[in-house]
Every structure is written in structure tokens, then in C-alpha cells.
Amino acid sequence: MSEEAVTVPGEDPPYTPDFDISKPTIARVYDAVLGGKDNFAVDREGAAIMLKYLPGAREAGLDNRAGLERGVAYMAKQGIDQFLDIGAGLPTVRNTHEVAQEINPDAKVMYVDNDPIVLAHGRALLAKNESTSIATADLRDPPSILNHPDVLKMLDFDRPIGLMIIGLIMHFHVDEQPGNWIRELVDALPSGSYLHITDFVDTGRPEQDAFQRSCLQALGNGWSRTPEEIEAHFQGLPLQPPGLDFISRWFPEDPDREVPAVEDLEDHQRIMMAGVAYKA
Ligand SMILES: C[S@@+](CC[C@H](N)C(=O)[O-])C[C@H]1O[C@@H](n2cnc3c(N)ncnc32)[C@H](O)[C@@H]1O
């Protein structure tokens, strides 16, 4: 285990991590790709690999953040006032609680991530926000989320919830059957809830293949899936208009909006798709 002093805003004396910084983590590499500062040399090396294979990797990440924002805004405008954001990531611009609470100041947001650095930074950011909390738990173990005392304190599972699994499922191989974990989570949601997902897509394009290879080299995981495979993540729940689409064409809050034609998309705009489904 290698340690380095890190300064976490609001933590005095500086927080000393008990996590391994000799290997890249998904949260920190993603932070480095987005141009954030909460990462180490090993993570920046991972980000550099991704940028080498896909020079627009940062823009692809920003596209994903834009998709997150649109999905949260859509759900909040449908009346959702509780969000469960799994694989929250390190705080960045326009976090889920900021978007949701701009639309409904009383909206509650529960962040979950399995990387302890996310908890440390999230706690510092959220110290004064009683409607938002963060817990360390694991998508691969749904009861670790559903029975977490902080989750149960923040969210009322008898009222509709916006479940978000954004930029996370690609990190699990098909053999791990992530659909089983999603199903368990969806089963715990009451009717009137939404499921918002973004994932790496494979429509046979070379840039998608290059990006997958960069993730496997940088992180040891990161698999793209066909649109049909991504649609299956939604467990049969009906997708809301405009359905599943490349994120820069996906505007659930304005489904009739004019969007760029698929053939006009740039390489980085063909990396991820988004969708939001409704549990009746
Ligand atoms: C690529 S980031 C996405 C962050 C954010 N959702 C977004 O889309 O901008 C994936 C996040 O999922 C977290 N993660 C990875 N495996 C996880 C797991 N098994 N359970 C919960 N979180 C996980 C990582 O630590 C990381 O913060």
C-alpha cells in the first residue's frame, strides 16, 4: 500500500487516505479524464492512455455528465424528489443534488460509491446539506445499498425514487451478470419510480472499439455493449421518449427537439448512450 497526503476540502488536518494509490481507480481516472484535481499520477497515466486511443475522451465524459444532468432534470420535473445515484463518482460540476435541488429545493439525494475517496470528498462537499448524503456500498451487493442505514434514513422506499446508474455498468463483464443486481434494485422501487442509465455502446464503430481497448488497458475493465444489451439493463421497464440514444441526441425533457443526425456525430459523441425508464 502506498500513501500520499491528500487535502480534502473542509478536512483539517489534511485527510490521510487508507486506500491504495499505486493502482488507478475508476473514480480517480474518470476525474483525471474530466480535468479534475482529485487524482494521482497513476490515475493520470490511465487517463493519458484513454486520450491516446480517443482524443475526445474528455468530451465523451462531459457528454456523459450532460446526460446525467438532463436525466435528473427530467425526473425532477416529473415530480421525483428522491434520487439514489449509484457509482456517484468524485464531486465535479453540476452534481446530481445541485441539478435536482435547483428544480426542487426539497429534493433528497443519496449518493453511493464503493471507492472510499468518493466518500471523503463527498462528505466535505455535503457537510452543510441535510438533504444530501453519501455512503460507501457496492452495486454488486444490492443489500449493501438497500439496507444501508444512511440510505434508509435519507430515502423513503414507499415513495417514487429516481434510481441512477450512470457510467457504471460498463465496468462489469457480461459474465458478472450486472442485470441481476439491477433487477434486485428495481424490485425494491415503488411504482412511479424511474431508472436512468448511461453506458458504453458498441454499434460496430472503430472509435468505440478503440475506446474499449483503452479502458481495458488503463483500468482492466470497461466493455461496450450493443444497444439491445443496454436496453436489457432496464429490466423490461418502458423507456421514456426519446428511448435509448447517443447522449448528444438524448433530450428526455424535450423529446421533439431537433438533434444532430447519427452520421453527423463526432467520434466522442458515439461512445455512450442514455435512457430513462418508468416503473408503472
Ligand atoms: C466512471 S465513474 C461515473 C461517475 C458518475 N456516475 C458519472 O457518470 O459522471 C464510475 C463510478 O462508479 C464507482 N464504482 C465502481 N464500481 C462500483 C461498485 N461496484 N459499486 C458502486 N460504485 C462503483 C467508481 O468508484 C466511480 O466513482
The ligand as a MOL file (V3000), in Angstrom:
LIG
                    3D

  0  0  0     0  0            999 V3000
M  V30 BEGIN CTAB
M  V30 COUNTS 27 29 0 0 0
M  V30 BEGIN ATOM
M  V30 1 C -16.9620 6.4010 -14.4460 0
M  V30 2 S -17.4250 6.8620 -12.8430 0 CHG=1
M  V30 3 C -19.0090 7.6080 -13.1340 0
M  V30 4 C -19.3520 8.7300 -12.1670 0
M  V30 5 C -20.6950 9.3860 -12.4150 0
M  V30 6 N -21.7940 8.4610 -12.1950 0
M  V30 7 C -20.7850 9.9150 -13.8150 0
M  V30 8 O -21.3290 9.2160 -14.6860 0
M  V30 9 O -20.2950 11.0210 -14.0870 0 CHG=-1
M  V30 10 C -17.9080 5.3070 -12.1080 0
M  V30 11 C -18.0420 5.3790 -10.5980 0
M  V30 12 O -18.5760 4.1320 -10.1340 0
M  V30 13 C -17.8660 3.7450 -8.9720 0
M  V30 14 N -17.9390 2.2750 -8.8460 0
M  V30 15 C -17.1720 1.3390 -9.4810 0
M  V30 16 N -17.5300 0.1140 -9.1100 0
M  V30 17 C -18.5680 0.2680 -8.2280 0
M  V30 18 C -19.3620 -0.6410 -7.4970 0
M  V30 19 N -19.1690 -1.9560 -7.5950 0
M  V30 20 N -20.3250 -0.1520 -6.6790 0
M  V30 21 C -20.5120 1.1930 -6.5670 0
M  V30 22 N -19.7690 2.1010 -7.2330 0
M  V30 23 C -18.8210 1.6500 -8.0610 0
M  V30 24 C -16.4540 4.2420 -9.1790 0
M  V30 25 O -15.7540 4.3760 -7.9660 0
M  V30 26 C -16.7180 5.5730 -9.8770 0
M  V30 27 O -16.8260 6.6200 -8.9550 0
M  V30 END ATOM
M  V30 BEGIN BOND
M  V30 1 1 1 2
M  V30 2 1 2 3
M  V30 3 1 2 10
M  V30 4 1 3 4
M  V30 5 1 4 5
M  V30 6 1 5 6
M  V30 7 1 5 7
M  V30 8 2 7 8
M  V30 9 1 7 9
M  V30 10 1 10 11
M  V30 11 1 11 12
M  V30 12 1 11 26
M  V30 13 1 12 13
M  V30 14 1 13 14
M  V30 15 1 13 24
M  V30 16 1 14 15
M  V30 17 1 14 23
M  V30 18 2 15 16
M  V30 19 1 16 17
M  V30 20 1 17 18
M  V30 21 2 17 23
M  V30 22 1 18 19
M  V30 23 2 18 20
M  V30 24 1 20 21
M  V30 25 2 21 22
M  V30 26 1 22 23
M  V30 27 1 24 25
M  V30 28 1 24 26
M  V30 29 1 26 27
M  V30 END BOND
M  V30 END CTAB
M  END
